[in-house]
Amino acid sequence: MSETGEMNDSDTVGGPGSMSLAGLESWLAACVGEYVPDLDGPVDPDQQLGEYGLDSIAVVAFTADVEDRLLIQMDPTAVWDHPTVAELAKYLLTERERQQRAAAS
């Protein structure tokens, strides 16, 4: 991943919008950081996202970024149901796979 949060070819696996767990965690952490104006360092993948002070408007915008990147539909409440970057990344990879299978059926 570049310093701007853009995915590098090494982060992607498969087709458009897919990536490895590590690549997704890195991208999610960078993306969360864009919504936290006074962040003193990188987003910790194991820290509760609520501790960063994300409000509902930021979560909705963040969700839209995730949907655009992964080409999936995501309910904003997933951020609170999977409250760390690490947990959210695992959920999103599973959810993306599920949605792709459903679309192929």
N, C-alpha and C positions, 0 to 999 in steps of 0.2 A: 504494500500500500504506500502511496506517496504521502508526503507531509500534508497534503491538502485533503486527505481522506479518500482520494480516488483509488479505485482498485487497480492493481497491476495484473498482468496476465498470470503471474505466479499465484495470485490469490483465487483465481477462478478455476472451477472444475466443472466440466460438462458444458452446457449451453449457456445462453444469455441469462444473467440473473442468478446463476448458481456459483457457489464458492465453498471452500473448506470451512470447517468449524473455526479454525484459528483465523482465517481470513475474515469470516463474518464477525467474530468477536472484535477484531481490530477495527473493522469498518464501523460497527455499532458504537464502539467506544469513541471513535473520532466524531461520529455523527452526534452522539449525546453531548460531547464537548462543545459543539457548535451552538447548543441551546443553553449552555451554562456560561453566562457572561464573565463571571469572576472566578473561573476555574484556575486553581494554582498549579496544577500539574495534569498529567494524563488521567483519564477516567479509569478507575480500578475495576476490572471485570467482575470482581467478587464483592464489590460494595453495592449496597442497596441504592437503586436509582433515585428513590425518594430523598435520600440524604444529599443529593446534589441540588435539590430545590426546584426540580422540574414542576411547572404548573400544568394545568389541563390543556392550555393552549399550546404549550411546547410539546406535550405528549401527542396531541393530534397532528401537529406538523411533523414530528419525528416519525409517527406512524405512516404518514404519507410518503416520507423519504424511504422508509423500509419497503412499503408496497411498490414503489417505483423501482427500487434496486432489485428486489427479489421476484418481482412480477407475481405477487400474491395479494390476496385480500387479508387484512389484519384488523382486528378489533382493537382500538386503543387500550381497552382494559387488559390486554395481554401484557402490557408493560408492568402493570401492578400484579398480575397473576404470576409473572416470571420476573421478579424484581431486581435481578442483577443482569449485567451484560452477558455473563457466562450462561445463566439460566435461559435468558431470552434467545440467545444464539442457538442453543440446543432445540428449544421449542420451535423457532422459526425454520430451521432446517427440516425438522419433522413435518411441520405444517406445510411447507412448500412441497415436499414430497407427496403428502396426502392430497393437496390441491391439484398437483400435476396428474396423479393417478385418477382422480375424480374427473378431470377434464378429458382424459384419454378414454374414459369408459363410454 
